[in-house]
Amino acid sequence: MILAWALDFAILAIALAVALCLWRLLRGPEIADRVLALDTLYVNAVALAILLGLRLSTLLLFEAALIIALLGFVATVALGRYLARGDVIE
């Protein structure tokens, strides 16, 4: 009972964090703010997938969280290289 309540509260908190990251992504004054918001957004998406996997008792969401984490890391590195040098692959 208390675990279900705690998971519901955590899911709501992470969903609020996702909404705030989306707001910063759309309204960021500089491109660096938008890249950091995107990075935080994928971390929050991983946390949300894990929490939903625990709440729904399914293993599929844990695999989705792993894929989101891998793709988010690659996207952050690619965006960072593009902003720093103007290209991703030399």
BELPERA-V45273 format. One record per pair of residues at least 24 apart in sequence whose ideal C-beta (glycine too) atoms are under 8 Angstrom apart, sorted by sequence separation. I is the first residue (numbers start at 1). J is the second residue. If there is no record, write none. Layout:
[[I/J] [I/J]]
This chain:
[[18/44] [42/68] [46/72] [17/44] [18/45] [42/69] [45/72] [42/71] [43/72] [14/44] [18/48] [42/72] [14/47] [15/48] [39/72] [42/75] [14/48] [42/76] [11/48] [14/51] [38/75] [39/76] [38/76] [11/51] [10/51] [11/52] [35/76] [38/79] [7/51] [11/55] [35/79] [35/80] [7/54] [8/55] [7/55] [35/83] [4/55] [32/83] [31/83]]
